[in-house]
Amino acid sequence: MPRTLDPETKQALAARLRYYRDMGIYDFYRRAGSMEESQISSQPATAQELKAEATVTVLKSETMDLDPAAALRLIRQDLGDCTRCKLHKQGRKQIVFGVGNPRAELMFVGEGPGADEDLQGEPFVGRAGQLLNKMIEAMGLKRDDVYIANVVKCRPPGNRTPEKDECDTCSPFLMRQVDVIRPKAIVALGAVAAKTLLGVADSMNNLRQRSYDFRGTRLFVTYHPAYLLRDPRQKAEAWKDLQTVMSFLGLHIPHKD
């Protein structure tokens, strides 16, 4: 039988869980096979076992009965007015969390907000965002059909590339977004998003035109819209990538006459 924790212990361990979350730790695992079921009822629990059980209890109580929209609001609440990395000291105006359908089958992940996104509080609303909208429409979808987020939630100064420590600090929130939305497919837009999500250092040429198992979904890689604005010659290659995603999702692919 599961061990029942008294309210005071639950409250204390819930506070400990929030502390771990503030440090960017979100995944907890119970060590399997350490006790037989018969032993559990007769032996006192260790502090480690109680903490593991309370962690599972708290996580389930906070998320199991929530729909994706409510669960995303909870993640945003946990993020707060984030000061976990140095970006909060470097001119960001607000956190840019994510936007779109919380039950989307398709999710796009970029690297970080730019100036327009920092002003409006929504990812991909500037020139690159307008191109992304056209890419989504070319797939036969609307922006409201998909979910859009970034690896880092704060604008890097001067729109520079997010640094590894910034990505490492912020990406756990992105992983929680992915776990809540549970899309069928994720498109990583650009090298930063691809390398952060996949945990590899490789060229875009090697990362593209294939798919990857990722947290129960399939991940695809294509060029960031900002890069396509700088080098429009690569738009045809990006369209090939999107057609691969469309084929996976069972979307109609228009053919030229």
Secondary structure as a PSIPRED ss2 file (coil, helix, strand):
# PSIPRED VFORMAT (PSIPRED V4.0)

   1 M C   1.000  0.000  0.000
   2 P C   1.000  0.000  0.000
   3 R C   1.000  0.000  0.000
   4 T C   1.000  0.000  0.000
   5 L C   1.000  0.000  0.000
   6 D C   1.000  0.000  0.000
   7 P H   0.000  1.000  0.000
   8 E H   0.000  1.000  0.000
   9 T H   0.000  1.000  0.000
  10 K H   0.000  1.000  0.000
  11 Q H   0.000  1.000  0.000
  12 A H   0.000  1.000  0.000
  13 L H   0.000  1.000  0.000
  14 A H   0.000  1.000  0.000
  15 A H   0.000  1.000  0.000
  16 R H   0.000  1.000  0.000
  17 L H   0.000  1.000  0.000
  18 R H   0.000  1.000  0.000
  19 Y H   0.000  1.000  0.000
  20 Y H   0.000  1.000  0.000
  21 R H   0.000  1.000  0.000
  22 D H   0.000  1.000  0.000
  23 M C   1.000  0.000  0.000
  24 G C   1.000  0.000  0.000
  25 I C   1.000  0.000  0.000
  26 Y C   1.000  0.000  0.000
  27 D C   1.000  0.000  0.000
  28 F C   1.000  0.000  0.000
  29 Y C   1.000  0.000  0.000
  30 R C   1.000  0.000  0.000
  31 R C   1.000  0.000  0.000
  32 A C   1.000  0.000  0.000
  33 G C   1.000  0.000  0.000
  34 S C   1.000  0.000  0.000
  35 M C   1.000  0.000  0.000
  36 E C   1.000  0.000  0.000
  37 E H   0.000  1.000  0.000
  38 S H   0.000  1.000  0.000
  39 Q H   0.000  1.000  0.000
  40 I H   0.000  1.000  0.000
  41 S H   0.000  1.000  0.000
  42 S H   0.000  1.000  0.000
  43 Q C   1.000  0.000  0.000
  44 P C   1.000  0.000  0.000
  45 A C   1.000  0.000  0.000
  46 T C   1.000  0.000  0.000
  47 A H   0.000  1.000  0.000
  48 Q H   0.000  1.000  0.000
  49 E H   0.000  1.000  0.000
  50 L H   0.000  1.000  0.000
  51 K H   0.000  1.000  0.000
  52 A H   0.000  1.000  0.000
  53 E H   0.000  1.000  0.000
  54 A H   0.000  1.000  0.000
  55 T H   0.000  1.000  0.000
  56 V H   0.000  1.000  0.000
  57 T H   0.000  1.000  0.000
  58 V H   0.000  1.000  0.000
  59 L H   0.000  1.000  0.000
  60 K H   0.000  1.000  0.000
  61 S H   0.000  1.000  0.000
  62 E H   0.000  1.000  0.000
  63 T H   0.000  1.000  0.000
  64 M C   1.000  0.000  0.000
  65 D C   1.000  0.000  0.000
  66 L C   1.000  0.000  0.000
  67 D C   1.000  0.000  0.000
  68 P H   0.000  1.000  0.000
  69 A H   0.000  1.000  0.000
  70 A H   0.000  1.000  0.000
  71 A H   0.000  1.000  0.000
  72 L H   0.000  1.000  0.000
  73 R H   0.000  1.000  0.000
  74 L H   0.000  1.000  0.000
  75 I H   0.000  1.000  0.000
  76 R H   0.000  1.000  0.000
  77 Q H   0.000  1.000  0.000
  78 D H   0.000  1.000  0.000
  79 L H   0.000  1.000  0.000
  80 G C   1.000  0.000  0.000
  81 D C   1.000  0.000  0.000
  82 C C   1.000  0.000  0.000
  83 T C   1.000  0.000  0.000
  84 R C   1.000  0.000  0.000
  85 C C   1.000  0.000  0.000
  86 K H   0.000  1.000  0.000
  87 L H   0.000  1.000  0.000
  88 H H   0.000  1.000  0.000
  89 K H   0.000  1.000  0.000
  90 Q C   1.000  0.000  0.000
  91 G C   1.000  0.000  0.000
  92 R C   1.000  0.000  0.000
  93 K C   1.000  0.000  0.000
  94 Q C   1.000  0.000  0.000
  95 I C   1.000  0.000  0.000
  96 V C   1.000  0.000  0.000
  97 F C   1.000  0.000  0.000
  98 G C   1.000  0.000  0.000
  99 V E   0.000  0.000  1.000
 100 G E   0.000  0.000  1.000
 101 N C   1.000  0.000  0.000
 102 P C   1.000  0.000  0.000
 103 R C   1.000  0.000  0.000
 104 A C   1.000  0.000  0.000
 105 E C   1.000  0.000  0.000
 106 L E   0.000  0.000  1.000
 107 M E   0.000  0.000  1.000
 108 F E   0.000  0.000  1.000
 109 V E   0.000  0.000  1.000
 110 G E   0.000  0.000  1.000
 111 E C   1.000  0.000  0.000
 112 G C   1.000  0.000  0.000
 113 P C   1.000  0.000  0.000
 114 G C   1.000  0.000  0.000
 115 A H   0.000  1.000  0.000
 116 D H   0.000  1.000  0.000
 117 E H   0.000  1.000  0.000
 118 D H   0.000  1.000  0.000
 119 L H   0.000  1.000  0.000
 120 Q H   0.000  1.000  0.000
 121 G C   1.000  0.000  0.000
 122 E C   1.000  0.000  0.000
 123 P C   1.000  0.000  0.000
 124 F C   1.000  0.000  0.000
 125 V C   1.000  0.000  0.000
 126 G C   1.000  0.000  0.000
 127 R H   0.000  1.000  0.000
 128 A H   0.000  1.000  0.000
 129 G H   0.000  1.000  0.000
 130 Q H   0.000  1.000  0.000
 131 L H   0.000  1.000  0.000
 132 L H   0.000  1.000  0.000
 133 N H   0.000  1.000  0.000
 134 K H   0.000  1.000  0.000
 135 M H   0.000  1.000  0.000
 136 I H   0.000  1.000  0.000
 137 E H   0.000  1.000  0.000
 138 A H   0.000  1.000  0.000
 139 M C   1.000  0.000  0.000
 140 G C   1.000  0.000  0.000
 141 L C   1.000  0.000  0.000
 142 K C   1.000  0.000  0.000
 143 R H   0.000  1.000  0.000
 144 D H   0.000  1.000  0.000
 145 D H   0.000  1.000  0.000
 146 V C   1.000  0.000  0.000
 147 Y E   0.000  0.000  1.000
 148 I E   0.000  0.000  1.000
 149 A E   0.000  0.000  1.000
 150 N E   0.000  0.000  1.000
 151 V C   1.000  0.000  0.000
 152 V C   1.000  0.000  0.000
 153 K C   1.000  0.000  0.000
 154 C C   1.000  0.000  0.000
 155 R C   1.000  0.000  0.000
 156 P C   1.000  0.000  0.000
 157 P H   0.000  1.000  0.000
 158 G H   0.000  1.000  0.000
 159 N H   0.000  1.000  0.000
 160 R C   1.000  0.000  0.000
 161 T C   1.000  0.000  0.000
 162 P C   1.000  0.000  0.000
 163 E C   1.000  0.000  0.000
 164 K H   0.000  1.000  0.000
 165 D H   0.000  1.000  0.000
 166 E H   0.000  1.000  0.000
 167 C H   0.000  1.000  0.000
 168 D H   0.000  1.000  0.000
 169 T H   0.000  1.000  0.000
 170 C H   0.000  1.000  0.000
 171 S H   0.000  1.000  0.000
 172 P H   0.000  1.000  0.000
 173 F H   0.000  1.000  0.000
 174 L H   0.000  1.000  0.000
 175 M H   0.000  1.000  0.000
 176 R H   0.000  1.000  0.000
 177 Q H   0.000  1.000  0.000
 178 V H   0.000  1.000  0.000
 179 D H   0.000  1.000  0.000
 180 V H   0.000  1.000  0.000
 181 I H   0.000  1.000  0.000
 182 R C   1.000  0.000  0.000
 183 P C   1.000  0.000  0.000
 184 K C   1.000  0.000  0.000
 185 A E   0.000  0.000  1.000
 186 I E   0.000  0.000  1.000
 187 V E   0.000  0.000  1.000
 188 A E   0.000  0.000  1.000
 189 L E   0.000  0.000  1.000
 190 G C   1.000  0.000  0.000
 191 A H   0.000  1.000  0.000
 192 V H   0.000  1.000  0.000
 193 A H   0.000  1.000  0.000
 194 A H   0.000  1.000  0.000
 195 K H   0.000  1.000  0.000
 196 T H   0.000  1.000  0.000
 197 L H   0.000  1.000  0.000
 198 L H   0.000  1.000  0.000
 199 G C   1.000  0.000  0.000
 200 V C   1.000  0.000  0.000
 201 A C   1.000  0.000  0.000
 202 D C   1.000  0.000  0.000
 203 S C   1.000  0.000  0.000
 204 M H   0.000  1.000  0.000
 205 N H   0.000  1.000  0.000
 206 N H   0.000  1.000  0.000
 207 L H   0.000  1.000  0.000
 208 R C   1.000  0.000  0.000
 209 Q C   1.000  0.000  0.000
 210 R C   1.000  0.000  0.000
 211 S E   0.000  0.000  1.000
 212 Y E   0.000  0.000  1.000
 213 D E   0.000  0.000  1.000
 214 F E   0.000  0.000  1.000
 215 R C   1.000  0.000  0.000
 216 G C   1.000  0.000  0.000
 217 T E   0.000  0.000  1.000
 218 R E   0.000  0.000  1.000
 219 L E   0.000  0.000  1.000
 220 F E   0.000  0.000  1.000
 221 V E   0.000  0.000  1.000
 222 T E   0.000  0.000  1.000
 223 Y C   1.000  0.000  0.000
 224 H C   1.000  0.000  0.000
 225 P H   0.000  1.000  0.000
 226 A H   0.000  1.000  0.000
 227 Y H   0.000  1.000  0.000
 228 L H   0.000  1.000  0.000
 229 L H   0.000  1.000  0.000
 230 R H   0.000  1.000  0.000
 231 D C   1.000  0.000  0.000
 232 P H   0.000  1.000  0.000
 233 R H   0.000  1.000  0.000
 234 Q H   0.000  1.000  0.000
 235 K H   0.000  1.000  0.000
 236 A H   0.000  1.000  0.000
 237 E H   0.000  1.000  0.000
 238 A H   0.000  1.000  0.000
 239 W H   0.000  1.000  0.000
 240 K H   0.000  1.000  0.000
 241 D H   0.000  1.000  0.000
 242 L H   0.000  1.000  0.000
 243 Q H   0.000  1.000  0.000
 244 T H   0.000  1.000  0.000
 245 V H   0.000  1.000  0.000
 246 M H   0.000  1.000  0.000
 247 S H   0.000  1.000  0.000
 248 F H   0.000  1.000  0.000
 249 L H   0.000  1.000  0.000
 250 G C   1.000  0.000  0.000
 251 L C   1.000  0.000  0.000
 252 H C   1.000  0.000  0.000
 253 I C   1.000  0.000  0.000
 254 P C   1.000  0.000  0.000
 255 H C   1.000  0.000  0.000
 256 K C   1.000  0.000  0.000
 257 D C   1.000  0.000  0.000
